[in-house]
Amino acid sequence: MKVVVIIPAAGLGTRMAPMPSAMDAKTKKPQPPKQFSDLAGTPILIHTLRKFAAADSVSEIWIALRENEIEGFREHLRKEAKDVLRKKIELVVGGEHRQQSVEHALNAVSAAAEDIILVHDAVRPLVSQEIIHEVIEAARKYGAAIAGLPAVDTVKLVERTAEGAIIKSTIPRAGVVLAQTPQGFHYNVIKKAFDEASSDGFTGTDEASLAERSGHQVAVVMGSPRNIKITAPADMDLAEFYLKNSKRH
C-alpha cells in the first residue's frame, strides 16, 4: 500500500489581499497568491510540502498549480527546497476551483484500489506528523477519514436576509466538528466519489462531502487548533507565532 498526497495549489487566494486591487503598497506589483506568500521567509506552500516530505509513509506528492506557475515552481524546488525532492514530486495543471484541481491530479495518479490518497490544503502549513499519521491509519481502516476539531463556540443555524441574518435554531456543539485537512481515502473510494460528482455536475465543499454523497462513511480523527488554514492577512501573524514557538521546542 502506498500513500499519495494531493495538494491543490492553483487558487488565487483573493481573501489575502488587503485591497480589491491586490497590489503591494510598496512595489505596486500584484501580490502573489497566498500559497506563494512568505511565511518566516519561506513560501507557505514549501512549508506545507516539507511536512509531507518528512512523513516516511508518503510515497509521492502531486501539486496542482496554474499552468503558468509550473515551470517557475519546479525551478524553485530545485534551487530552494531540495529536501522536498526526496519524495517523488509531480506537478499538474489545476482547475478553476479546488475540486477541479484535485480531480485533475486524481485522474493522473496511478494507484491500487486500497492505496491511500491524502488531500491537504496548500495553505495549512502547520499540520503535525501525528495528524498526518492518524489520518492515514484511519483511512486505511475505514476507507475515508479526516482531521477535525470539536466546536468550542455555540453554533447557530441562521437565515440570511437583506439586512443580515436571523437565528433559526441552535445546533448542539457535541454533534459539530470543524473539518480540517488532510483528508484521506482509499483510492477506489475517492475516485468513485469524484467520478459521480463530475457526472452529476455536483460541487462539494471538501473531499469528504463527495465521499459522504457517494454513500461512504467518513471517520474523524482529532485535529489541532494549530493546524490553521491561512485565509486572511491576520492568519499570517498567528502562523508565524506558532512556527516560532514550535522551533523553540
N, C-alpha and C positions, 0 to 999 in steps of 0.2 A: 504494500500500500504506500502510495506517495501522497505528499501534501503539496498542493499548488495554490499559491496566493495570487489573487487578482486585486490590483489597486486601480480603481477608476480615478484618473487624474486629468481629465480633459475639460473640467469645468472652468468657467471664467471667474468664479468667486466674487461676484459683484457686491456682495454684502460686506466685503472687507474694505471697500472704497469709502473714504470719509466724505467724498463729494460725488455727485452723479457723474462727473466727468472722469472720475478715477485717475486724476492727474496728480503726480507727485509735486508738492508745493515748491520744492527747491529746484528740481531739474525740469519741470514742466513736461516730463515724459509720462506716458501711461504707466500706472502701477502694474506690476506683474500679477498674474493670477495668484490667489492666496497660497496654493501649494508650492509656489516658487519663491514666496516671500521668505526673507531671512529670519530665522529664529536662533538667537545667540550665534549669529554669523554663518549659519548653515541653512540652506533651503528646507522648509518644513518637510517636503517630500523625501529628502535624503534622510532626515531623522527617522521618518516612518519606515523607509526601506531598510535602514540599519537594524531596526527591531526584528524584522523578519529574516534578514540575512544572518542574524545571530542565533536564530532558532534552529537547532540541529535537525528537527523533524521536517523542516521545509525543504522541498526539493527544487522548486523553481518559482519565480516571481514574474507575473505578467503585468505590465503597466500600460494602461490605455491613456494615450495623450492625443492632443490635437496634431494633425499631420505635420503642420509647420514647426512643431516643437520637438519632433522625434530626433532628428539628427543632432540638434544642439544639446538635447538632454543626454543622448548617447555619449557625446564627447565630454560632457560634464562628468559623467560617471567614470570615464576613463582617466580623467585628469584629477578629479577631486574626491572620488568615492570608490576607489579600487576595492575597498573592503566589501562593498555591496556585491561586487562581481565575483565573490566567492561562490555565489549561487548562480544558477542558470537564470539569466535575465532576458526577457522578451518584451519588446516594445510594439504595441499595436495601435492602430488608429482608433480613437474613441468616437463616441457619437455626440449628439446634441444634448443628451441628458444622461444621467448616471446609469439607468437601466440599459440603455443602448450601448454604453461603453463596456459594461460588464458582459453584455451579450456578445459583443464583438470578440472580446478576449475568450469567453467561454467557447465560442464556436471555433476558435483557433487552437484551443488546448487539446492535447491527446491524453486521454485518461481512461482508466478502467472504471467499471460501474461503482465500485466502493472506494475508489481513491477520494481523498478529501479535497474539496475546493473551499478555500477561505477567501472571503471578500472583506476588504478593510478600507475605511475612508483614508484618502491621501493626506488629509489634514487632521488626523488623530495620531500625533507623533509620540505620545507618551504611554502607549499601550505597554503593559508589562509582559515579560516572558511567562509569568504564571497564567495570565489571562489567555495568552495565545495557546499555551499547553492545555488549559482546561477546556477551551472551545474545541480544539482538535479532538480531545478524548471524548467529549460529549457528542460531537458529530460522528465519531467512529461508532459510538454505542447506539445512538438514537437515529442517526441518518440526517439530522438537522439540529443545529444549536446556535445560540447567540450569546454574547455577553450582554448583561442587562443590570440595571441598578434600581433597587426599590425606590419608589417615590417617597420623598420626605415632606413635600408640601401637600396641602389639601388640593385635590384635583376637582375642578368644576367643569361640567358639560354646559356649553353656552350656545345661544342662538345669536348669530351675527345680525346686527341691524344697521341702518344708515348712520345712526348716532353712536354706535359702539357695539356692546354685547349685553345680553340678558342671560343670567344664570337659569338653566333649566333643571339641573339636578347636581348633586354632589356624588362623586364616584368614590367608593371606599378605597383607601390607599393600599390596603392589603392585596387587592387584586390588580394593582398597577405596577408595571415595570417600564422603566425608561430604556429603550433599546440602544445599545452601543454596537461597535464592531470590534474585533472580527465577528463575522457570521460564517459558520461552517456547515458544509453539506456533503453527503455522498454525491459524487459526480452525477449519477443517474437521477437523483432526486432534484438537484438544482437545474440540470439540463431539461428535464421534463417540465419543470415549473416555468422556465423561461420560454420554452417552445410553445407551451399552452398560452402564456401571456401574449407572446408575439402573434400567435394565430388569432387571438381574440381581440387584439388591439388594446390590451389592458396595461396600465402603468401603475406599479406599486410604489410604496413609499420606501421600501427596502427589500432586500433579497428574501428575508423571512416572510414578508407579506405574500410573495409569489408562491413560496412553498406552502404556506397556510392555505392559499386559494386553491392549490393543487391537491389539497387533502392530506398533507403530511403534517404530523405534529412536530412542533419545534421546541426543543428543550432550552432552558435558560441557565447559564452559569453566572456567578457573581462577577460583575464588572467592577469599576473603580471610579470614584469621583475625580481622580487624576487623569482618567482616560478621556480627556475632553476633546471635543471637535472644535477646531479653531474656525469660527464663523465670522465673528466681528472683531474690530481692532482691539477691543478690551481683552479679548481672549488671549492675545499675544502676551500681554503682561502676566497673566496667570500662568500661561505655559512656560514663560521664562523663569518665573518664580519656582515652579515645580521642577524644571530642568536643573536649575542651580541647586535646589535643595537635594535632589537625588544625587548629584555629584559630590556633595559633602558627605554622603553616606556611602 
